[in-house]
C-alpha cells in the first residue's frame, strides 16, 4: 500500500460523518442519571451537535424540523426532542464529560497525520490561549453565572471560557482543544478569573496530553509571575505578549542592557516592500521587581514600514533566544491573533451564532451548548483542512455562511445518506428529476383526486 493510499484511508476517519459517529460513540458512554428517560441522552447530545453542525438560528428552528430520513442517516437521530426536553436533558450533563470527545477527535487528527503539519518550533506545537465572553444578560442567569455590578446598580450575568487552539502561521485552520470555563465554580460565591481558569486548563491539558510538546502563546495580560510559574510547572513552553507600560521593570532591564551594548539583534531590509525589520533580544531578565527569581527572555520586534511608521511588538519566552530562532519566536507570538480571528470571530460572525442564547438552564446548559458548538467548529475546521469535498463545496459557494445555508437547503430538499453526499452535491451538482417525470406524476395525482 502506498503512503498516499494509507494517508487517504486514515483521513477518511477525519471526515464529517466519521467524526459524528465517533462523538456518538463517546456520548453512549455517559452515565444515564434519569430514572425514566423519555428521550435518550446520546440522542439529546447528538441533536445538540447536529444543531450546531447545521447552524440553525435557534433551538426552536432545529426542533421544528420535519422528522426526516436525513437526521437519521447523517446524525443517527431516530427522532427529534422538543426544545424543552432538550434543554432539560442537557442542563443536567456534567460539562467535564465532553472533554474526551475533544480528545477523541484530536487522536484522529494525530493518526491522520494532520497534526504533523502543525509542528512549529523545536518539535513543539503552538497553542493559543485566550478568554472570551459568550453570554451576557441582565435577566437570564444560572448557578454558574458570574456577575458584574454597574454604576447605576444594575447587574449583568455572564459566562466566559478560556479557549485553546493549536495554530500555525501557515494555516488558517485551527485545531480546538477542550476549553476551560471561566464561570462561578460549584459552591463559590465569588467570580472566577482567567488566571484560575488557566491553572485548571493546564492541569487538565497535561492529564489529557501528558507528553505533547507545546508552546503556549497568550496576550500581555498573561505575563505575570504566578502564571509563568504555572506554565513552567506543567512543562509547557511559552511566548507571552508584554507591554512597556505594564512591564516597566522588565523594560528598564532591557534599556540598561541596551546602554551597556548587551542586546543582540538581527536586522533585515525588505527590498520588495521597503520595510526594515529588527529583532532585539536579551536572555535572563526578571519578569518584574517583586519576582526577581522568575527569569524570562525578552524579544522586541521593530518594523519600520515604507512610510516610515514604526510598529513595535514584544514578548517574553522561556525559549533561549538566539539569532537563528528569534524570527520564528516573533512569528509564534504574532500567530496568537488566530484565536481571536480564526476562532472567536468565526464563531461569532460566520454562522455559528456564538453569542446567541439557545437556552440558559439552571445548571450546565449554557456551558454544554458552548462546548457542543466548539465541537461542531472543530469538526468543520478538520473538514476545511483535509476534506477535499468540503473544500470544493466551500470554494463553489464562496463563503462559509453561503455554504452553511446551502447545506441546510440540501439537507431539507434531498434524501441523502451522509454529509459527504451533501458536500459532493454542492460541489458537483445533483442529478435532478427530469421535467417529464414531474409532469407525469402531477397528471397521475390529478387523475387520482378527480
Ligand atoms: Zn449562567
Boltz pocket constraint, residues with backbone or C-beta under 6 A from the ligand:
constraints:
  - pocket:
      binder: B
      contacts: [[A, 140], [A, 141], [A, 142], [A, 143], [A, 144], [A, 145], [A, 146], [A, 157], [A, 158], [A, 159], [A, 360], [A, 361], [A, 366]]
      max_distance: 6.0
